[in-house]
Amino acid sequence: MPLTMAGLGETNSIKRISGRDDVRRHLENLGFIAGEPVTVVSEFAGNMILQIKDARVALSKNMVNRIMI
């Protein structure tokens, strides 16, 4: 299921990243790789602030939909 379905404060493990190669590479550079735990910190109109490793990253709903948990 896409990460947009995760609840606030929920920690999930990333299963895979979908999309074009450049999109997957961009998310990988931000720390979104398979097996990595990710926590939903905040959500507003589908856009999310996510805790990944020791950083918080804000992503649009379009990008978050590409992250499968």
C-alpha positions as a Markdown table, in Angstrom:
| # | Residue | x | y | z |
|---|---|---|---|---|
| 1 | Met | 0.0 | 0.0 | 0.0 |
| 2 | Pro | 1.2 | 3.6 | -0.6 |
| 3 | Leu | 2.7 | 5.6 | 2.3 |
| 4 | Thr | -0.3 | 8.0 | 2.0 |
| 5 | Met | -2.4 | 5.4 | 3.7 |
| 6 | Ala | -0.3 | 5.4 | 6.8 |
| 7 | Gly | -1.6 | 7.1 | 9.9 |
| 8 | Leu | -0.1 | 10.0 | 11.8 |
| 9 | Gly | 2.8 | 8.9 | 14.0 |
| 10 | Glu | 2.9 | 5.4 | 12.4 |
| 11 | Thr | 6.3 | 3.9 | 11.6 |
| 12 | Asn | 6.4 | 1.5 | 8.6 |
| 13 | Ser | 9.2 | -0.2 | 6.6 |
| 14 | Ile | 9.6 | 0.8 | 3.0 |
| 15 | Lys | 8.9 | -2.1 | 0.6 |
| 16 | Arg | 9.7 | -0.5 | -2.7 |
| 17 | Ile | 9.7 | 2.8 | -4.6 |
| 18 | Ser | 7.8 | 3.1 | -7.9 |
| 19 | Gly | 8.1 | 5.6 | -10.7 |
| 20 | Arg | 10.7 | 6.6 | -13.3 |
| 21 | Asp | 14.4 | 6.1 | -12.7 |
| 22 | Asp | 15.1 | 9.8 | -12.0 |
| 23 | Val | 12.2 | 9.9 | -9.4 |
| 24 | Arg | 13.4 | 6.7 | -7.7 |
| 25 | Arg | 17.0 | 8.1 | -7.6 |
| 26 | His | 15.9 | 11.4 | -6.1 |
| 27 | Leu | 14.0 | 9.6 | -3.3 |
| 28 | Glu | 16.9 | 7.3 | -2.7 |
| 29 | Asn | 19.2 | 10.3 | -2.3 |
| 30 | Leu | 16.8 | 11.7 | 0.3 |
| 31 | Gly | 17.1 | 8.3 | 2.2 |
| 32 | Phe | 14.0 | 6.5 | 1.0 |
| 33 | Ile | 15.4 | 3.0 | 0.3 |
| 34 | Ala | 13.8 | -0.4 | 0.7 |
| 35 | Gly | 13.9 | -1.7 | 4.3 |
| 36 | Glu | 14.3 | 1.7 | 5.9 |
| 37 | Pro | 11.8 | 2.6 | 8.6 |
| 38 | Val | 9.8 | 5.8 | 7.9 |
| 39 | Thr | 7.5 | 7.7 | 10.3 |
| 40 | Val | 4.6 | 10.1 | 9.4 |
| 41 | Val | 5.2 | 13.2 | 11.4 |
| 42 | Ser | 2.5 | 15.5 | 9.8 |
| 43 | Glu | 0.0 | 15.4 | 7.0 |
| 44 | Phe | -1.8 | 18.3 | 5.3 |
| 45 | Ala | -4.0 | 17.9 | 2.2 |
| 46 | Gly | -2.1 | 14.7 | 1.3 |
| 47 | Asn | 1.4 | 16.4 | 1.6 |
| 48 | Met | 3.5 | 14.8 | 4.3 |
| 49 | Ile | 6.4 | 15.5 | 6.6 |
| 50 | Leu | 8.2 | 12.3 | 7.1 |
| 51 | Gln | 11.0 | 11.2 | 9.6 |
| 52 | Ile | 13.6 | 9.1 | 7.7 |
| 53 | Lys | 16.9 | 8.3 | 9.4 |
| 54 | Asp | 17.8 | 11.4 | 11.4 |
| 55 | Ala | 16.0 | 13.9 | 9.1 |
| 56 | Arg | 12.6 | 15.2 | 8.5 |
| 57 | Val | 11.6 | 15.5 | 4.8 |
| 58 | Ala | 8.5 | 17.2 | 3.3 |
| 59 | Leu | 7.1 | 15.5 | 0.2 |
| 60 | Ser | 4.1 | 16.2 | -2.0 |
| 61 | Lys | 1.2 | 13.7 | -2.2 |
| 62 | Asn | 2.4 | 12.8 | -5.7 |
| 63 | Met | 5.8 | 11.7 | -4.4 |
| 64 | Val | 4.5 | 10.0 | -1.3 |
| 65 | Asn | 2.2 | 7.9 | -3.4 |
| 66 | Arg | 5.3 | 6.3 | -5.1 |
| 67 | Ile | 6.6 | 5.0 | -1.7 |
| 68 | Met | 5.1 | 1.6 | -0.9 |
| 69 | Ile | 5.0 | 0.2 | 2.6 |
